[in-house]
């Protein structure tokens, strides 16, 4: 008899918070109605992709920035409610965000 079975015997009315349906880390990000704007710029001669227009919590947007940077294996930053990704990754970023359920709008080029 393992610990889970012993706890069920002691507390039969308790409902476990850990269901077998483990959600992904990014699934708790608040989805919005307005599209996120994905645009391309060159700063100091180098291409960057900028994402802006997220109306949820700042921590969620920071988490999204981290997920994008690790997925694409590129550098970037989060400043002034904007995600700045090094390089021109508009198409890949738009696919990733659409898979997560976001509406994305491409601006420029």
ABEGO torsion letter per residue (X at the ends): XBAAAAAAAABAABBBABBABBBBAAAABBBBABBBBBBBBBBGGBBBBBBBGBABBAAAAAAAAAAAAAAAGBBEBBBGGBBBBBEBAAAAAAAAAAAAGBBBBBBEX
